[in-house]
């Protein structure tokens, strides 16, 4: 290609840019270069320019496409030096503005700045206490603080404000450099653990409103306050502050500031008065005596006196102001604490006796006065850089693949959706946008979502959007689709999954597929037909983030594809600064939530908090799933609307006008758009859309038909044997009805999926199937697939299944080596390839099978499983291709308990969600399974029958969790005087329905994301010294560095299943059955040693099992309840 490079750099940036460009191209003028270059060379040039970019860098690259046509490829540095086409201005005009244009709509910027600055001056006052200074000088101290320094700081501030004072009085004292003395901060100091009055006077309870806001910032600058255990004496040593409490009463969150004591900040310790006293002794005084500190504090106080909040007394009712003030304070504190270069620090005073922190080796680093002044200065810089943030981050613009209308018939809905989004672009900037994409599986939702969000973005600025998914595998697949089909490089697209080993294996197998030609992808656009606006790495805020691991990756790329775990901390971070990058990402771009209904129901409150913060920070949100239940959509919209209202008051062009959120609905049949200012308006619009979709699905051709399969199983040890026999009896009919003819051998072949709810019975049934053997005349190739395989084995299984079950070209599977080898090795005319899988097969895998057989857990699970049947092949079916057991297996193992649970929605308590029957035929409407599609999830019956209908049970659980509680009976005057409050249970809506709940960490504490209800351990299958065998080890990183963290547990806890138990008449293994061979093959592919390969990829996380685990490479790891010596002649383990 032939390129033209234009430099608009200034000062030293011009010299550095010329040095680089002169190595690649010939000058055509003082600031112009031209050269032919390869794509690899251009990538290298861009990488060098990015690496050397600074504040004054501005370079545009044009692709000369012909005699009369050029195209802008990218801009590095200051994009304001060029217009949208890369042209430079011929003249400039200037005018004096009283306020920076970017700050015009930041109505609360001054409050954010001054709150953060004042809190920064106060946040570490408690480090002046003797106890903290002694711990600094002692180096590493293993014991916890009795009282943390931020709690001591808050008590000092409380003493300064005084009892019964209003905000004006303490601000006036602070505003005078000589208006207060150090004694004012110590006189009246309440010393927890020493003064009895401290328990009756929580520090935040009686402070005036502004002081409460400053005090909350001080207290929360490291961790949010969380509810302590009401019985601390029962705490175990391994328990932590913030652990979920089983007996927390929701009334605790009413008037929550009145209840916050020291135990909300640190676990209580049994300590004597002599041990406590140093926390309240200040032998070297306080930094408030320093003249520089007093001048800075006076300036902050004067500005706060001038910039009073419009709703007096409501500082802590404005989450936008408070959360951004906290973010500013925390980022300034983290950044300044990391500085070691004296030239970057402010007000150095090496003789000051108090210190704030230490460096490597425990060496004292920053003095306390320097630290407070430095953090305050940087807080001001960061706050005033916030308005420019979105403009200074990279964006993706003029992308032809996302602009161009598609001509393919089944993707035509994307054109209508993109046009609809473009039409509401301007309104969505002011009012926000909430979009619902319910297109069916196989209609291209992934790229459709990208097209919609691109159309919503400002054309001259470009796209910034995060695509958040629930599963690592699905995240990697989505990232791969964007990278290949949209031609996005490493600077345009970031993929964040959190598991480096998982990603490395995914990329390894993808590379193998491309080398073999089995990975086919058709690019949607020509090479480099988009513009990347690189952004400004020298922006004050981005400079302070560069030192933080992971933050540049999360913020830098215009398109971010990540597991939702990377964004959840925006609303769920209890400690540290992990919320900073997710919040800045939401402030500077939009959000797509993919398959939000696939999360465990216990994770929906955390997801709701994320959507609330997306609205609060100005992001636009798209939900994408074909099976969204109405209560989930409504609950997420309500959260978004409440967050957007706060944003509007602080950032809107008309702050007093409530937002009318631009709402849109898309599927493959229709689109709809309404502006919704209230929850009821959205509910009516969504119901109308869902009803129309329901009718269109009912008229569509049936691709999946289901029938019930009666189960009659004995209770006891023969249960799994009997179930295996039932499975083997059901397979022939499904095979004969849906088999395909192998064009090479003429054999009849079908691919099927058997879904079971839990791993232990799944493995037991697999062993029983091997013992029983396949029905006469059939050859059964069996693959076991679940989550408890060592990583390298699971990845190999998924790679095998992804290839074999890709049926876009129906006969391509018969040319695969593993399938061809299996077919040719056995003479049977009828051959079945069966995947016996746990619920991991339902989502995240692009499988296309001929038929399926399922153990029921929920309607959602059945609908998702049905989506794997004939996924890549349109056309109606006549006979059932999905058989469903009429009872879940749990009905036979726990006959008097809830059965549609773990996974599922049934509960024993409350009885409202306990089903009266476990027979599926009694829980379904007549004909409900005749055709399996999303209809049971789209509309909720009124009224719901949660005890007699399976679909209603799911709708009822989601409604109960997502909707704000209705107003209860009014309280009497006596109850109001006693400050009694309605104690509605905590649910997903609590983030916005409970005033000030976000001021604490109680909601994420009680509703944690991906909560682990059982203790887990990490196991690793390492090679023996001779490499001829492997042994199971437990990874114990908490051990001292002097010890090997891999503790061998092979003999005591590992029960190996013999190969002989996986042989049976007419039945064969389909997949990898040799761990050592798998390690060797992967090690060769990655060019690492087998030992390193096993250490890195032979890991698996499982629930702790005191009796140990049974293991075979083809069956995975499964918990054992009773010891049994497994030999070649023994039967299956008790699992």
N, C-alpha and C positions, 0 to 999 in steps of 0.2 A: 504494500500500500504506500501511497505518497502522502506525506503529512506536512502540515504547516503549523509551526509553533510560535505563539505570540506571548511575550513576557511583559507584564505590567508591574514588575517588581520594583521595589524601592530600597535604597540604602544597601546594607550588607546582603540582603536577600537577592538583589540584582546581581551582585558579584558571584554569589554561590550558584545561582541559576545559570548564569553564562558559563561557568566552569563545567557544569554538567551537560548543558545542551551542546556546547562546542565539541564534546566527545561523540555525539550522536548525529549531528546535523550541521549543514553549512549555513552560515549567516546570510540572510538576504537584506539585512539592515541592522540598525542598532539593537532592536528588540525583536527581530524576526529570524526564524530558522526554517529551512525546508530540507526534506530528505525522503528517499524511499526507505522503507523499513519493514521488517517482518513483525508479526504479532508478538513473538517472543521478545524481540528487541524493544518494541513499544512498551510491553509490560515491565521490562527491566528499567526503562527510562522513567516510567511513571512511579515505580517503586523508589528509585533514587530521589526523584523530586519530592515525593511524600516524606521520605526520611529526613530530608534537609529543610523542609518547609518551616517557615516562621511567620511572624505576624504580617510582614510586608511582602510575602510571596503571593504571586498571582500569575499563573501560567495557563493558557488555553491551548488545546490541541485540536486542529481541524483535519479531517480526512478529505483530501482532494479527490472527489469521486469521478470527475470528468472535466471537460473544458469549461463548463459553465455551472458547475455544482460542487459545493463543499458541504461537509457535515461536521458539526461540533461533536467531538468525542468525549472530552472531559475537561474540567477546570480544576486545578489544584490551587488551594489557598483562598484568597479573598475573591469570591465570585462577584462581589459588587463592582469590580473593575470592568466587568463585561455585561452585556445584555443576554437575553435568553438564547440568541444565536451566536454568541461569542464575539460580538462586535465591541469595539472600544469607543468611548464617547469622543466627539470632536470638541465639545465645550462643556463647561460645568457652571451652574449657578448655585449660589449659596444664600441662605437667609438664617438669621439668628432665631432659634427656637427657645422659648423659656423652659421647655421640658423636652427631653429626648423623645423622638417620635415613637420609639419602641415602647416607651414607658407610658404612653397615653392611656392605655387600657389596663394598666397595672395600678388600680386604685389603692391597693393596700401595700404597695412596695415599700413605702417609707415605714409603715408599721413593722413589716417583716424585717427590714434592715435594722431598725432601732431596737426591736425586741431581741433579735439575735445578738446584736452588739452588747447590749446591757447584760443579757444572760451570759455572754462570753466573759465579761469582766467579773462575773460573780460565780461562774460554774465550778471552779476549783478552789474556792476559798477554804474549803474544808481540808485541803491538803496541807494547810499550815499547822494542823494539829500535831502534837508530839508523836502520836502513834503512827501516823502516815510517814512522817519524816524518818522515824526509826526504821520502818519497814523498807524505805528507799535505801537507807544506808546499810541495811543488813543484807541487801541483795535478794536472792530468791527466798521467799517465805511460803511454806506449804500451807499454813493455816489460813482460814478465811478471816476477813475483817469482822470485827464485832459490829461496827457501823461503817458503812462505806462513806467515802469522802463527799459524795454528792448530797448525802443526807445531812452531814455536818454542815455543808455549805447552806443548805436550805434552812436549817435551824439558825445559823448566823444571820441570814437575810430576814427571817421572821423576827429576830430580836431587834434588828435595825428598823424595820417598818413599825413595830410597836403594836400594842393592843388597842383596838378600836380606831386606829388611824385610817384616813382615807388616802387615795392615791396621790392627791395633790400635795398632801403634807410631806410624805417621804420623798416625792420627786423634787419638791422645792429644797429640801435639805440636801439632797444629792446634787442638785443643780448648782449649789454654791460650793466652790472649791474648799472653803473653810467652814462649811455649814454643818460638818459632822466630825466626830473624832472616833478613833478606834474603840473607845469605851462604849460608844453607842451601839456597836456590833456585839459587845460582850455583856453589856448590862441587860439583864432580863433573859439571857440565854437559857433555854430549857434543855437540860442535858438528859437525854434518854438513858435509862439504866441507873441514873443517880437521883434525878428529881422526880418525885411522885407526880407533880403537876404535868409532866411531859405526856403522860398517857391520856390525860383529859384534854390536851390541847394539840391535836394534830396540826402540823404547821400550815397546811393549805386550807384548813377549815375556816379560819376567821380573817384571812388576809383580804384586803380589798381587791377588786377585779383585776386590775393591771398587775398588782403584786402576785396574785394567784398565777397569772399567765407567765410571768418571769420565773416564779418559783417552780412551776411545772417544767419549764424548759431546763432549769438547773437540775431538777431531780431526774429527768428522763434523758439526759444527754448521753448516757451510756446504755441504759435499759429502761423499758417502761415498767412502772409499778404493776405488780401482779398480786393476786389474792394469796395470802399465806394459808397454810393449813391451820384449821382451828384446833388441832391437837398436835402441836409441834413435837411433843414428847414421843409421839408414835412414828415420827419420820425415821426412815432408814438412812444409813450413811450414804448410800448411792442416790438417794432422792435429791432433787434440785429445785431451786426456786423457780416457779413457773410450771411445775408439773401439774397435770390435770387433776382436779379435786373431784371426788365422787359426791361430796355433800355440799357443794356450793349453792347457796340460795340466790336466785336472781335479784332479790331485793337489795343485795349488796351493791349493785350498780346504780341504785338511786342515791343521789347526793353523795356520789362516790368520793369526792374530795374530802368530805367530812370523816372518812373512814381510813384514809391512808396513813399508816404508821410506819415505823422503821422496818417492821417485818415484811412490808410490801417491797422493800428495796434490797433486803438481805435476810437470809435465813437466821432466825434467832439462835444465839449461842448462850449456853450456861456459863456465865463469867462473873467473877467477883468484882467488887467496886474498884479494887486496885487495878484490875485488868482493864476496866472500862474508863477509868479516869483519864489516861493519856489521850483518848479521843476528844476530850473537851478541854485540853490544856494547850495554850498557845504561847509558849515561852519566848518565841521570837516575834510575837506580834502578828499582825495581819497585813496583807498587801494593800489594804485600804489606806494605810498611812503614807503610801508612796505618792509623791506629787504628780507624777505622770499618770498614775492610775486615777487619781482624783480629778484631774483635768479631763481625761477621756470619759469618765463616768458623768461628770457635770455636763459635757456636751450631749451625751445620750439622753440624760434626764431632761434637758431643755428641749430637745427635739420631740421627745415623747409628750411633754407638756403642750407643745404646739400642735402635735398630730394626734389629737384625741380620736378614739374609735367612734364612728358615727352612732353605733348602738352602744351607748355607755353601759359598762358593766357586762358586756357580752363577748369579751375577748375569748373566753374558753368555749364559746358556742360557735366559733368560726374555725372549723377544721382546716380551711385553706390557709389562713394566716398562721395558725399554730403549727401545722405540719411543715410548711415551708420554712418557718422560723427554726424549727427543730432540725430540719435537714441542713439549713445553712450553718447552724451552730455545730452540728456533728461533723460536717465536712471540714469546716475551718479547724476544729479541734484535731481531727484525724490528720489533716494535712500538716498543720504546724507542729504537731508532735513528731511527725516523721522527719522534719528538717534537721540536718546535721551540719550543713554548710553555714558558718557564721555570717557569710555575706548575704544569705537569704533570710536571716532572722533580724528581729527588731528590738531595740532597747536593751542590748546585752548589758548585764550588770553582774559580772562574775563574783563579786564580793557579797551579793545578797545571800542571807543565811538559809533561805527556804528554797526548796527545789520541787519541781513538778513531775519529773520523770527521769528515767535512766536510759542509757544507750547500751550497746552490746557489752557483755561482761559485767553489767551492773554499774557502769561508770555513770556518775551523775551528769545529766545533760543540760536541761533547761531550768533556769531559775523560775520560781513561781510568778514573780512580777512580770518577767519577760513573757512567760507563757500566756498569762491572762491578757496582756496588751497585744501580743501577737495574734492570738485567736480572735480577739475583738476586731483588729484591723482587717484580717482576712475575712471575717464574717461580713463586714461591710462591703468588701470587694465582691464576694460571692453573691450577696443579695442583689447588688446592682448589676451583676452579670446575668442574672436569671432571665430578664426580658429578651436578651440577645441569643439565648441558648438555642432555640429551635432554628434560628437562621444560620447559626455557625456549625451545625452538624450536617454531615453528608446527606444528600438526597438523590433519588433516582428520577430522572426526567426524560421526556421525549423517547419513551420506550415503544418502539413500533409494534412489538409483539403484544403489548398490553393495550395499545391504542387501536390496532387493526380489528375490524369486525371479522368474526369467523364465518365461513361458508358451510361448515359441516352441520347437518340438520340437527343432530342431537345436542349441539352446543349453541344453537341459536338463542336460547334463553339468556346466555351470557351477554349478548349484544344488547338485549332489552334492559338487563340489569345494569350494565355499565352506563347506558344512556339515562336511565332513571337516576343513578347516583350523580352523574354529571349535572343533571337538572337541579339537584338540591345542594350542590357544592357551596354556593355562596351562603345560603341560609344555614347550612350545617356549621360554618365557621362561627356564626354568632350563637346558634342554639344547640349545637352538638348533633350527633347522629347515632341512632340505634337501629341496626339492620339485622334482619333474620333471613338466612339462606337455608331453605328446606328442600333443595333439589335432591332427587333420589340418588342412590349409589350408582356410579358409572356415568353420571352426567357431567363430570368435570368440576365439582365444587371447589377443589383446591385452586386451580387456575382461575376459576370464576371469581373466587374471593379476591384474588390479587387484582383482577381487572376492575372489580367494583371499587376497591380501595384506591386504586390508581386513578380512576375517574373522579373519585371524591377529592383527591388532592389538587392543590392549585397547580395548573399546568406549567407556569413559569418557575415554580419552586420545586416541584417533584414530590415523589412518594417517600414517606417514612412510616413504616408499619411493622409491628411485631405480630407474628403468627405463633400462637401458643397452643401446644398440644399436650395430651396427657401421657403418651407413651414415648419412650426413647426411640423405638423402632419406627413408629409412625413419624416422629420428628425427623429422623434421618432420611426416610423415604420422601417426605415433603421437601426437605432441603435439597435432596438430589433432583427432584422434579423441577424445582425452581432453577437450580444450577444448569441443568441440561436444556430444559425447554425454553428458558428465558435468557440463556447465555449470560448468567451473572457470575462474576468472578469473586475472588476472596475479599475485595474491598466493597463490593456491592451487597454481598450476602454473608451473614454470619449464622452458623449453626451451633447452637448451644444445647447439649444434652446432659452434661454433668458426668457422664461415664466415659473416661478416655479410652478404656479398654473396649467398651462396646462400639465406640465410634471407629476405632482402629480396625476391629474385625469387620465392621460393616464396609469400610472403604476397601479393605483387602479383598473381600468377596466380590464387591462391585468391580474392582479392577480385573479380577479373574474372569468375571462374566463378560466384560468388554473385550478382553483378549480373546476369548473363545467365540465372540460374535453373538452370544445369546442375549446380550443387553441391547435392545433396539430402542432408539429414541429419535424422534423426528423434531428437529429444531423448528421453532415457530417463527424465527426471524433470522435475518442475515447477521453475519458477525459484526459485533460492535455497533449495532444500530440503536444505541441509547446513549444518554449523557449522564455522567456521574458528576454531581457537584460535590467536590471533595470535602468541603467544610474547612474550618480553621482550627487546627490543633492548638494554636496559641491563645485561644479564647481563655480568659481568666479562670472560668469554672473548669474547663476541660484540662487546663494545666494542672489543677489541683486534684484531678481524678487520675492523671496518668500513672501515678505511683501505685494505685490500688489494683491489685490483681483481679482480672476478670471484668473490671468496669469498662475499659476502652472497648472490649469486644461486645459487651452488651449494649453500649451506646453508639459505637462508631458506625456500624453498617446501616445503610438505609433500610434494608430488608433483614429482619431478624426472625429466624425460625428456631424456636426453643421449646423445651418442655416448660409447662406452666410453672414448675417449681422455681424457675429463675425470676418470675415476676410476682409470685405470691408474696414475697417479703415486702412489697410496697405497702401492704396493709397488715402484715402478720409478723413483722420482725420484732422480737421481744428484746433483743440486745444487740450490741455492736452497731455497725453502720450498713448492714446488709440491705436496708430499704432505700439507700441513696440512689444507686444505679437504676433499680426498677422504677422509682418515682420519676427520675429524670427522663427515663425512656418514655413513660406515659405522658409526661409534660411535652415532649418533643415529637410525638408521633401517635399513630392510631393503633388499634388492637383488634386482632381477630382471634376469637376463641373457637377452636375446632373441637367438635363433638363434646360440648360441655355436659351433655346428659350421660356420657359414659363414665364420669367420675363416680366413685362410691358416694352414696347419699350423705355420708358423714363429712365428705369434702366440700359439699355445696356451700356451707357458710363461708369457708375461706374463699371460694370462687366468687361469692357475692361481695365479699369485702374488696376483692380485686376490681370488680366492676364498679363498685362505689368510688374507689380511688381513681379509676379511669375517668369517671364523670367529674370528680372533684378537680382533677389535674388538667382537664380540657381535651382528653382523648376522645376519639369517635370509635364506636364498638360495633363489631359484627359477630353474630353467633352463627355457627355453621353446623347443621346436623339435620338429617332427614327425619329424626325421631324425637324432636323436642316436645316435651309435654307442656301444656299451656301454663301450668303453675310455675314451672322453672323459668320460662320466658318472661312471665309477668313479674316474678320476684327479682330477676336480674334487671328488668327495665326499671322497676321501682327504685332499686339501689342506684342505678345510673342517673335517674331523674333527680334523686335527692342530692347526689354528689354534684350534678351539673348546676343545681340551684345555687350551691355555695360558690361554684366557679363563676356563675353569672354575676353574683353580687360583688365579686372581687375583680373580675376581668371583663365583664360584658360591656358592650357599647352603651347599653341602657341597663345599668345595674339594678334599677328598681323594678324592671320588667321581668317576670319569671320566664324561663326558657320554654319555648314550644319545640321540643326535640323533634328533629326530622327523623321519622321512622319509615322503614321500607321493608317489604317482604318479597322474597323471590323464591321461585322453584322452576322446574322445567316447563310448567304449564302457563304461568301467569306472573305478574308482578303488581304490587300495590304500594302506594305511598300516602302517608298521612303525617301531619304535624300534631304532636300530642303534648299538651301542657299538663295533663293530669293522667293519673293512673287509669281511671275508668275509660277515657278515650282510647288509650292503647289497648285495653282489654277488649273493647268492642271491635276495634279494627283487626286485632289478632284473631278473634273468634271468627269473624267473617272470612278472613283468608284461610284459616284452618278448615272451615266448612267447605269452601270451594275446593281445596286440595283433597279433602276426604272424598268428595264426589268424583273428582277426576281419577283418583287412585282406584276407586271402585269400578270405574269403567275401563281401566287399562287391562291389557292382556295378562293373564296369570302366569308368572314364571315360577312361582313356588306354591305348591299345594301340600298341605300337611294332613296327617291322620294320626289318631291316638293309637298307642301300642299298649295293650293291657299287660301289667306286670303282676305276677303272682309269685312272690319270693318268700322263702322261709326266713324266720328270724333266728340268727345264730351264726355259727362258724361257716355254714354252707351258703351264706348269702351271696358272696362274690362269685362262687362257683355257679350258682343258679342264674345270676345276672349274666355271666359270661355265656351260659347256654342260651339264654334269651337273645342275646346279641347275635350269636352265631345262627340262630333260627331266623332272625329278621333280615340278615344280610342278603341271602339269595334273591328274595323278591325284589328288593331295591336294585340289586345288580342287574337282574334280567330286564327290569323295566327301563333302565337308564344307561345301559352299557353302550360303549362305542366300539366299532370294529377297528382293530389294528390294521392299517393298510399294508403292512409288511408281512405279518404272519397270518392274518385273518382271524386272530383270537379276539374274543369279546373281553373288553377291558372297561372297568369303571373305577372312578376315584371317589371315595367317600370319606365323610368326617363324622366321627362319633364323639359327641361332647358330653363330658361328665363334670359334675359340679366341683368335686374335690379330688386332690391328688392321691391321697392314701387309697381310697377305693379304686381309683383309676388304675394304679399300679397292680393292686391285688387282682383286679379283673383281667388285666393284660396277662399276668402269670397264669390265671385260670384258663384263658383262651388258648395259651400254648399247651397246657395240659390236655385240654379237650380236643384240640385240633379242628381244622376247617371242615365244613360239610363236604360230603363226597362229591367229587367232580369239580371242586373249586380250589383255586390256589389263592390264599390270603397273604398279602404282603402287609405287615403291620408296623406302623411307626408310632411310637409313644412321644407325645409332645406336651410339655408343661414348663413351669418356670423354675423348677428345682434341678436343673442340670448345671454342671460347671459351665462357665461362660463359653468356652471354646466349643463344647459339644452342642449347647443350645444354638449358637450361631451357625454351626454346621447344619443342624437340623432345619433351621429356618431358611438357610440358603438353599438347601435341597428342596424344601416344600415350595418356596417362592418360585423356583424354576419349574418344578413339575406341575404346579397348580396354576400357572399362568396359561390360560386357555384362550387368549385372544386369537391365536392361530390354532384351532382345535387339534390338528394332527401333529403339531410340532413336538408335543410331549413324547411321541413314540420314537423320535430320533435322539432323545437324551440317552447318554451312555448308561446311567444307572437304571432307567426304565427298560431300555433295550436288553441289558444284561439280565434283569430279573425275568422278563418275559421269555427270553430264549433259553433260560436255565431250567424251565419247568414245562412239562408237556401239557398241562391242563389247558383246555380251550377257554374256560372262564377264569379270569384272574382279576382280583380286587386289590386295589391299593387303598388301604384304610389308615387314616390318622385317628388315633385314640387320644383325645386332647382334653385339657382342662379349659376353663373360660378364657385363657390367653388367646385362643383361636378366634374369638368373637370380634375383636377390634384390633386394628393395627396391622393386619395381615391381608394382603391382596390375593386371597385364595379363591379359586373357582373350582368347586367340586360338582360331581354329577348328582349326588344325593347326600343326605345327612340323617343322623339319628341322634336324638337329644334327650338328656335328662333335664326336666324343666326346673328352672329357678325363679324366673320372672318372665313377664311378657317382653320386657326389654331384651333379655338375653335371647329369647326365641327369635325375635325380629332381627337382631344383629346376626345370629347364626344363620338365619335364612338368607341374609345378604351375602353369605359365602357360596350359596347354591346357585349355579348358573350365573355367576357374577359377571362373567365376560361374554355370555352368550344370550342374546335376546331370543324371543320366541315363546309362545305359550306351551304349557305342558298339560297333559290330560290326566295322568295318574300322579299320585302323591310322590314327591321326591324329598319329603321331610317327614320322618316318623318321630313322634314324641311319646316318651313313657307317660303313662297316665298317673304315675306317682313319682315324686322324687325319692331317691334312695334313702334320704334321711327319714322318710316316713316309716321305713322298716327298721332302721337302727335306733330311732328315738320316737316311738309310736305316739307318745302322749305329749310331745313338745312341738314347737314351731318347726315346720319342715322346709318351707320356702325361704330359707335364710342361709347366710354364710356360703355363697352369696344369695341375695334376695331381699325382699322388703318385709317379710312377715316378722312379727314380734310377739313374744309371749306377754309382755307388759309394755304399754297398756293393752287391754283386751280389745280395744277398737281395731287394732291391726293384727288380731289373731284370727286366722281363717277357721271356719266351722268344719271344713272338710279339706282333705289333701288330695282328693280325686280330681284330676284336672277336668274331666268331663263335667263335673258339677260346678267348676269355677269359671267356665267359659260360656259365652252366649252361643246359642245354636248357630253353627256355620262360621264361628269366629276364626277357626283355623283352616277353613276350606281353602282360602287364599291368604298367604302370609305376607303382609306388608305393614307399613307404618301406621295404618289407620287406628288401631287401638291406643296408640300413644298421642294422637293428634287432638282428640276431643275427650273431655271428661264428662261422664254421665252426671246428670243432676236429678236426684241426689245420688251421692256415691254409696255403694254397698261394699264397704271395705272388708267385710267378713265373709262375703259370699262370692265375690268376683275378683279374679286375679288382677285384671287391668285396673279396676277401681282401687285395689289395695295400693298399687304403685302411685296412682294419681293422689290418693289420700295422704300417703306419706310425704310426697313432694309438696303438696299444698300446705300441710301442717308445718313443714320445715321452712318454706320460703316466704309465706305471707305474714305480714305484721299482724299481731294479735288485735282483735277488735276491742273497742273500748268496753271496759267492764262496768259493773254497777257503780254509780257515783259514791264516793266516800262521804261519810257524815262529817259534820263540822268538828266533832271530837276527834275523829280519825285524822282529819287534816291538821288539827292543832298538834297532834302527836307525831306529825310528819310521816304517817303511814302512806305507803304507795302500793299500787297493784303490783303483784309479783308474777308477771307473765313469764313463762319459761323462755330461756334463751333459744333463739333460732337464727336463721340466716339474716332476717330483717333487723336483728338487734343492732347492727352497725349503724343504722340510721334511725330506728324507732326508739332506741334508748338514748336520751340526751347524754352527751359526754362519755359514752361508753368507750369511745376511741382514745380517751385520755389515758386509759390503762391497757394492760395486755391481757385482761381477763378473757376477752372473746377468743383470741388465738390460743390462750391457755386452755380454755374449756372446749374449744372447737378446733383442735389442731388439724392442719392439712397432712394427709397421709399418716394418720396416727398409727403407731405400732402398738397393738394391744398385747402382743407377746414379745418377750425378750428375744432378740435375734443374735445369731453368731455368724461369723464369716469363716467358712471352711475353704481349704485349698488343698488340691490333690497334687502333691509334689513328687518328683521322681526320686527313686532311691539312688544311692551313689553309683551303682552299676548300670543304671538306666534300664534295667530289665523289668522293673515293677514300679508301682507308685504307692504312696501312703497318704492317708488323710491327716491334715494338720489344721489346728484352729489358729486363726490369725489374731494375735493379742497385742495390738499396738500400744496398749496402756502399760506394758511391761517396761522396766528400766532399759535404757539403751544398751546396757551391758549384757542384756539377755537377748537371745534369738526370739523375735516375736512369733515365729511359727512353732507352735507347741504340738508335738505328735500325739494324736488321739486315735490312731488307726486301730490298734488292737482292742482297746476297751470299748469304743463307740461305733466302729464301722463293721457292719455285717455284710459281707460280699455275697451277692446272689450269683450262683454258679451258672456258667454258660449253658449247662445241660437243661436248666429250667426254661430256657428260651428256645427249645426245639420241640416241635410237635408235628403230627401228621397233617400235611397240606397247608402248613402255616410257616412263613419265613419272616425274618427281620427285614425291614426296609429302612436302611440308614446305617450310621456308624455305630459299631458295637465294640470297638477296640480303642480304649483311651490312649494307650501308648502310641498307636498308629496315628491317631488324630493329632496328638502333640507333635509328633515328628513331621507330619505333613504341613502343619501350620508353621512350625519353626523354619522349615525350608522356604516356605512362601514368604515369610517375613525376614528371612536371613538373620535369625537370632538362634541362640543355643536352645536345645530342648528344655534344659533346666530353667532358663529364663522364661521361655514360653509357658511352661507349667505354672511358674510363680505368678506370671502376669495374667494369664487367661484361664487358669484352672480353678478359679474362685467361684463360690456360690454363697449367697446369704440365705439362711433358713432359720426357722424358729428353733429355739433351744430345745433339746430332747435329752432328758436324763438317761433314757434307756438306749439312746443311740439312733443310728440310721442304717437302713438297708440301701445298697447301692449296686447298680450295674450300669455301664456306659449307655446301654440302650434303653434303660428304664428311668434313669435319673436317681435322685436321692429322695428317700421317703422315710418318715419318722417311724420308729419301731416302738411298740408299747411293752412288749415282753421279750426278754432275751431268748434267743434261740440260736443254737449252733448250726449254721447253714453249711452243709456239705453238699457234695455232688448228689447225694441220695436223699437230702432232706426236702421237705415240702416248702411252700411259700412262707415267708416270714409273717408273723402276726403284725399287721400294719393297719 
